[in-house]
Amino acid sequence: MADLPIETIFEILTRVPAKVLGRSRSVCKEWYALLSIVTLPFDHQDNDVSILSHLNGLLCVCLNHTNELLLWNPTTTAFKRLSTPDSLGIYINNLDAVGLYADDADDYKVLHIKRRCGVYESYVYSMELNFWRNIPFLTRQEYLSPNFYWSPGTFCGGTMYFTLCECWVGGTNVVICFDINSEQFKEISIPPVPSTGFVQGVLVNVKNELHMFATTGWFEITIDLWTLKEDYWIKVLSCPPIPPISLSLWGDITHYVTNGNWFVMTKLGKLFTIEMDTKPFEILYPVTWFRGYKGAVFVETVVSPSI
């Protein structure tokens, strides 16, 4: 294969199983470089693609400058646009929620929950049928408030899960469940954590069991890990409380110097030096969904998002 064009080699490699594809990186330096490059073949601007959901190597992403939803395979670079002329497949940040899943027939589908003009609508896109269809959603009017924030969907055991939290201390926090077989929604409570500060839950699928990292607190944050058993939460472990850094939450990092110190200035103009080499666990401050970058850990695959 040494005499084959690099394009032909890549075309051959994208047709082998994902595990074999991963091992192929060790054949030679050229193959390692070829299979390690992740490119964005669709039109985009720098840092303008948001990862919303992932499953079996496929990513559901949003082009932030057009709000279009796409299915994208970073390994093969294949992609498919999900937007339609009647504005289906258009994602609005902080208003919508998206989850990617596969049904029993291995048809990859996208659940899109839209909040528009005081109305919730939910749609399911089928990759096999290349079609969006509307499905009934919950009728809780209070969830229409822009103060409610949706998490990305987490697929586990035939159900898509979302957290829905109200963005203030003591606000409402629930888990929205979508059964992919019956296509019915229901809500369950979050784990029984104290509501004395901000409460946030991050969902994760561990060996096909749903877990939640629940954080609560204000100046001192506690983190507990819970697992869901038949709509009831069981605590798995608790982490020691994390104290905050001794400065205002609203601070800017001015610069970093080589001796390991950060210089931080608060909005009130006070300057602080944070010594990163001493007592590192005493200078952590948790980052909320609203001020952090989103990413995804995914398994490489050759499943194509296109028909």
Solvent accessible surface area in square Angstrom, and as a share of the most:
residue,aa,sasa,rsa
1,M,114,0.51
2,A,106,0.82
3,D,145,0.75
4,L,71,0.36
5,P,79,0.49
6,I,80,0.41
7,E,124,0.55
8,T,54,0.31
9,I,10,0.05
10,F,49,0.21
11,E,84,0.38
12,I,73,0.37
13,L,9,0.04
14,T,20,0.12
15,R,179,0.65
16,V,36,0.21
17,P,84,0.53
18,A,27,0.21
19,K,165,0.70
20,V,57,0.33
21,L,3,0.01
22,G,29,0.28
23,R,157,0.57
24,S,10,0.06
25,R,60,0.22
26,S,102,0.66
27,V,92,0.53
28,C,50,0.30
29,K,178,0.75
30,E,113,0.51
31,W,37,0.13
32,Y,125,0.47
33,A,54,0.42
34,L,34,0.17
35,L,16,0.08
36,S,47,0.31
37,I,105,0.53
38,V,91,0.52
39,T,62,0.36
40,L,55,0.28
41,P,64,0.40
42,F,6,0.02
43,D,106,0.55
44,H,71,0.32
45,Q,104,0.46
46,D,126,0.66
47,N,159,0.81
48,D,22,0.11
49,V,36,0.21
50,S,32,0.20
51,I,40,0.20
52,L,12,0.06
53,S,6,0.04
54,H,81,0.36
55,L,27,0.13
56,N,82,0.42
57,G,1,0.01
58,L,0,0.00
59,L,2,0.01
60,C,0,0.00
61,V,0,0.00
62,C,3,0.02
63,L,1,0.01
64,N,63,0.33
65,H,75,0.33
66,T,58,0.34
67,N,52,0.26
68,E,30,0.13
69,L,0,0.00
70,L,0,0.00
71,L,0,0.00
72,W,13,0.04
73,N,0,0.00
74,P,3,0.02
75,T,20,0.12
76,T,22,0.13
77,T,36,0.21
78,A,32,0.24
79,F,61,0.26
80,K,37,0.16
81,R,89,0.33
82,L,4,0.02
83,S,35,0.22
84,T,46,0.27
85,P,148,0.93
86,D,101,0.52
87,S,66,0.42
88,L,29,0.14
89,G,1,0.01
90,I,41,0.21
91,Y,15,0.06
92,I,52,0.26
93,N,90,0.46
94,N,89,0.46
95,L,56,0.28
96,D,5,0.03
97,A,3,0.02
98,V,2,0.01
99,G,0,0.00
100,L,1,0.01
101,Y,1,0.00
102,A,18,0.14
103,D,28,0.15
104,D,130,0.67
105,A,80,0.62
106,D,113,0.59
107,D,12,0.06
108,Y,21,0.08
109,K,29,0.12
110,V,0,0.00
111,L,0,0.00
112,H,0,0.00
113,I,1,0.00
114,K,16,0.07
115,R,9,0.03
116,R,66,0.24
117,C,139,0.84
118,G,50,0.48
119,V,82,0.47
120,Y,25,0.10
121,E,67,0.30
122,S,0,0.00
123,Y,28,0.10
124,V,1,0.01
125,Y,4,0.02
126,S,5,0.03
127,M,20,0.09
128,E,112,0.50
129,L,125,0.62
130,N,82,0.42
131,F,121,0.51
132,W,11,0.04
133,R,89,0.32
134,N,92,0.47
135,I,7,0.04
136,P,107,0.67
137,F,29,0.12
138,L,41,0.20
139,T,116,0.68
140,R,101,0.37
141,Q,123,0.55
142,E,83,0.37
143,Y,3,0.01
144,L,30,0.15
145,S,35,0.22
146,P,108,0.68
147,N,61,0.31
148,F,8,0.03
149,Y,14,0.05
150,W,11,0.04
151,S,9,0.06
152,P,57,0.36
153,G,12,0.11
154,T,24,0.14
155,F,43,0.18
156,C,8,0.05
157,G,54,0.52
158,G,22,0.22
159,T,21,0.12
160,M,0,0.00
161,Y,26,0.10
162,F,0,0.00
163,T,6,0.04
164,L,0,0.00
165,C,7,0.04
166,E,31,0.14
167,C,52,0.31
168,W,124,0.43
169,V,72,0.42
170,G,52,0.50
171,G,13,0.13
172,T,60,0.35
173,N,28,0.15
174,V,15,0.09
175,V,0,0.00
176,I,0,0.00
177,C,4,0.03
178,F,0,0.00
179,D,55,0.28
180,I,14,0.07
181,N,105,0.54
182,S,63,0.40
183,E,31,0.14
184,Q,112,0.50
185,F,24,0.10
186,K,100,0.42
187,E,58,0.26
188,I,20,0.10
189,S,76,0.49
190,I,36,0.18
191,P,2,0.01
192,P,108,0.68
193,V,22,0.12
194,P,81,0.51
195,S,74,0.48
196,T,116,0.68
197,G,0,0.00
198,F,78,0.32
199,V,18,0.10
200,Q,23,0.10
201,G,10,0.09
202,V,69,0.40
203,L,20,0.10
204,V,53,0.31
205,N,58,0.30
206,V,66,0.38
207,K,193,0.82
208,N,101,0.52
209,E,74,0.33
210,L,6,0.03
211,H,20,0.09
212,M,2,0.01
213,F,82,0.34
214,A,3,0.02
215,T,32,0.19
216,T,7,0.04
217,G,10,0.10
218,W,112,0.39
219,F,142,0.59
220,E,93,0.42
221,I,16,0.08
222,T,45,0.26
223,I,36,0.18
224,D,15,0.08
225,L,23,0.12
226,W,16,0.06
227,T,10,0.06
228,L,20,0.10
229,K,84,0.35
230,E,160,0.72
231,D,62,0.32
232,Y,165,0.63
233,W,28,0.10
234,I,92,0.47
235,K,99,0.42
236,V,74,0.42
237,L,84,0.42
238,S,67,0.43
239,C,49,0.30
240,P,109,0.69
241,P,72,0.45
242,I,39,0.20
243,P,49,0.31
244,P,38,0.24
245,I,33,0.17
246,S,99,0.64
247,L,29,0.15
248,S,48,0.31
249,L,84,0.42
250,W,132,0.46
251,G,30,0.29
252,D,74,0.38
253,I,103,0.52
254,T,65,0.38
255,H,101,0.45
256,Y,119,0.45
257,V,46,0.27
258,T,142,0.83
259,N,98,0.50
260,G,8,0.07
261,N,27,0.14
262,W,76,0.27
263,F,48,0.20
264,V,9,0.05
265,M,80,0.36
266,T,9,0.05
267,K,130,0.55
268,L,154,0.76
269,G,46,0.44
270,K,123,0.52
271,L,104,0.52
272,F,63,0.26
273,T,71,0.41
274,I,23,0.12
275,E,91,0.41
276,M,77,0.34
277,D,116,0.60
278,T,71,0.41
279,K,138,0.59
280,P,70,0.44
281,F,155,0.65
282,E,95,0.42
283,I,39,0.20
284,L,81,0.41
285,Y,64,0.24
286,P,50,0.31
287,V,111,0.64
288,T,32,0.19
289,W,49,0.17
290,F,90,0.37
291,R,124,0.45
292,G,33,0.32
293,Y,226,0.86
294,K,87,0.37
295,G,60,0.57
296,A,30,0.23
297,V,135,0.77
298,F,64,0.27
299,V,111,0.64
300,E,45,0.20
301,T,14,0.08
302,V,45,0.26
303,V,50,0.29
304,S,49,0.32
305,P,0,0.00
306,S,48,0.31
307,I,139,0.71
